[in-house]
């Protein structure tokens, strides 16, 4: 049977040697031993402290998520829904931390009445369409937790100023993120996202890309709908020829 | 039996460690694209700051000793 080695073993050995060195230095009054012991104890403790909580290989994560998006794509294709996914703001939803997408059967951008939304049905008859949980819902809740802010209580400028730092420094999702807002439209440029391979695969799913979007694009759409309090759609999604940059265009819909 | 390092030895050790940690934290910053090393960068940066502050405290103690000897 193959058993994985514990990753903290080296750190524990260094820490233990350091402690032994420190004790020995006191017994023999040796400053050299004390310096060695202090150094080893410190670096051993540091190695244990800076060890990441959990890392998952990107390929593993992509494989697990892609099949779920394929399922959504198949459902939409079978129902023959032609409309663009509309990200509904929290005022339409029961849960403030919720994120629901309405996909109308026709190309017109129709927002269903509040009574229909309140029933929390998946398949709607008037107007015809489906309600599904947005793929980026938990991701946007993670953004809120990391920033310690409720997106319903901030404005678009806050997103523009804080999302780049969150994406680059805090969560290390991408190498760069730029946001530009022009009246009811927003353009987001993500350079070298960690899910670029996933994005490339998701582009093959016609009902996902440019409609619901991948979890990353979806999370930004939910953040926008929470911030503005208005429905949002993903108008266009473009992947650069070198597969390194994603450009996403969002539009806020006036009710 | 007593600890063989003096306060100033510890101060020097803290200075060297702080420099190493601050440089490592900066080199591993995602802004430089070195994001393949699997460590908690935020914690490393915090430790670097703490060690630097500890060194500065020892410097402050030294300055106070100059102005108020004894």
Interface residues (C-beta under 8 A of the other chain):
Chain A: X25 X26 X27 X29 X30 X31 X33 X34 X35 X38 X39 X42 X46 X49 X50 X51 X52 X53 X55 X168 X169 X170 X172 X175
Chain B: X1 X2 X3 X4 X5 X9 X10 X13 X17 X29 X30 X31 X33 X35 X38 X39 X40 X41 X42 X43 X44 X47
